[in-house]
Amino acid sequence: MNILGQSHFHNHVSVVVEKTARSLYVIKAIRAHGLDWTALWDVTRATVVSQLLYGSPAWWEFLKADEKCRLQSVVKMAQWYRYHPTQFKTLDELRQELDENLFHSTRYNLHHVLNRLLLHIIGSGYKLRQRAHNLTLPSDVRVFLECYSWTCTN
């Protein structure tokens, strides 16, 4: 990753695909010991899918199409081995659903650690279309940097 210049996530995607391939091998060994299919699906979602989506809100939009396809191919391989149900969503759909769930829990749980980053309720004197929510996010990135200091290493 290179935050200052052009972002390169090829190495990150390669590491994630290798880790999930090792996890699929372990799941194969667990299946050989007689784990039933529903529990196998739960293990796959808890290990493989969580590894694929860990931190995805921060880096998903920077991925190229071929990198997204590489990540999706891991899910397809898990489906081919029947470790995951075939009606499983794509990673992009699942990521969007998880982001919406995070925003929903942030908005309605006053004790959530991210709740204080949401700004006041906005209102206008106009009759506009119904919005999904009436909150605004800070437009200044410095607000996030003041609240959470983070560094990015290669």
C-alpha positions in Angstrom: 0.0 0.0 0.0 1.2 3.5 -0.8 -1.1 6.1 0.7 0.7 9.2 -0.7 1.0 8.0 -4.3 -1.0 5.5 -6.3 -2.3 2.8 -4.1 -1.2 -0.8 -4.9 -3.2 -3.5 -3.2 -1.9 -6.4 -5.3 0.3 -7.6 -2.5 -2.4 -7.3 0.1 -4.8 -9.3 -2.1 -2.2 -11.9 -2.6 -1.6 -12.3 1.1 -5.3 -12.5 1.8 -5.9 -15.1 -0.9 -3.0 -17.2 0.4 -4.3 -17.0 4.0 -7.8 -18.0 2.9 -6.4 -20.9 0.8 -4.7 -22.2 3.9 -8.0 -21.8 5.8 -9.8 -23.8 3.1 -7.3 -26.6 3.5 -7.9 -26.7 7.2 -11.7 -26.7 6.6 -11.1 -29.7 4.2 -9.4 -31.5 7.0 -12.2 -30.7 9.5 -14.7 -32.0 6.9 -12.8 -35.2 6.7 -13.3 -35.7 10.4 -17.1 -35.6 10.0 -18.3 -32.0 10.6 -21.8 -31.6 9.3 -22.6 -29.2 6.5 -24.3 -26.4 8.5 -21.5 -26.2 10.9 -19.0 -26.3 8.0 -20.8 -23.3 6.5 -20.5 -21.5 9.8 -16.8 -22.2 10.1 -16.2 -21.0 6.5 -18.1 -17.8 7.1 -16.3 -17.2 10.4 -12.8 -17.8 8.9 -12.6 -17.4 5.1 -15.3 -14.7 4.6 -14.2 -12.7 7.6 -10.6 -12.8 6.4 -11.7 -11.5 3.0 -13.8 -8.7 4.3 -11.6 -7.6 7.3 -11.0 -3.8 6.9 -12.7 -3.8 3.5 -14.4 -0.4 4.1 -11.0 1.2 4.1 -9.6 -0.5 1.0 -12.4 -2.0 -1.2 -12.9 1.0 -3.4 -9.2 1.1 -4.3 -9.2 -2.4 -5.7 -9.0 -3.0 -9.4 -11.6 -5.3 -11.0 -9.1 -8.2 -11.3 -8.2 -8.0 -7.6 -11.9 -8.1 -6.7 -12.3 -11.1 -9.0 -9.4 -12.8 -7.2 -11.1 -12.3 -3.8 -14.5 -13.4 -5.2 -12.8 -16.6 -6.7 -12.0 -17.7 -3.1 -15.7 -17.6 -2.3 -16.5 -19.5 -5.5 -13.9 -22.1 -4.6 -15.5 -22.5 -1.2 -18.9 -23.0 -2.9 -17.4 -25.5 -5.3 -16.1 -27.5 -2.4 -19.6 -27.1 -0.9 -18.2 -25.3 2.2 -20.6 -22.4 1.5 -24.2 -22.3 0.2 -24.5 -21.5 -3.5 -27.1 -18.8 -2.8 -24.3 -16.9 -0.9 -24.0 -13.2 -2.0 -21.1 -11.7 -3.8 -18.4 -10.1 -1.6 -19.4 -6.7 -2.8 -23.1 -7.2 -1.8 -22.0 -8.7 1.6 -19.6 -5.8 2.2 -22.4 -3.2 1.4 -24.8 -5.0 3.8 -22.2 -5.1 6.6 -21.5 -1.3 6.0 -25.2 -0.6 6.3 -25.5 -2.7 9.5 -22.5 -0.8 11.0 -24.0 2.6 10.1 -27.4 1.5 11.5 -25.8 0.3 14.8 -23.7 3.5 15.0 -26.8 5.6 14.5 -29.2 4.0 16.9 -26.8 2.9 19.7 -25.8 6.0 21.6 -23.0 4.1 23.4 -21.4 3.0 20.1 -17.8 4.2 19.9 -18.5 5.8 16.4 -21.8 7.5 17.4 -20.1 10.7 18.5 -18.7 11.2 15.0 -22.1 11.7 13.6 -23.1 15.3 13.4 -26.4 16.8 14.4 -29.6 16.1 12.6 -29.9 18.2 9.5 -33.1 19.9 8.5 -34.1 22.0 5.6 -37.2 24.1 4.9 -37.8 22.2 1.7 -40.0 19.2 1.0 -37.4 16.9 -0.4 -37.5 13.2 -1.1 -37.4 10.9 1.9 -33.9 10.1 3.0 -32.6 6.9 4.6 -31.4 9.0 7.5 -31.3 12.6 8.5 -27.7 12.7 9.8 -24.6 14.1 8.3 -21.1 12.9 8.3 -18.2 15.3 8.9 -16.9 16.8 5.7 -13.5 17.6 7.2 -11.2 14.6 7.4 -9.3 16.3 10.3 -12.3 15.4 12.6 -11.5 11.7 12.1 -7.8 12.2 12.4 -8.2 14.0 15.7 -10.4 11.3 17.1 -8.4 8.3 15.8 -4.8 8.5 15.1 -3.6 5.8 12.7 -0.7 5.0 10.6 -0.4 2.9 7.5 2.6 0.8 6.8 3.6 -1.2 3.8 
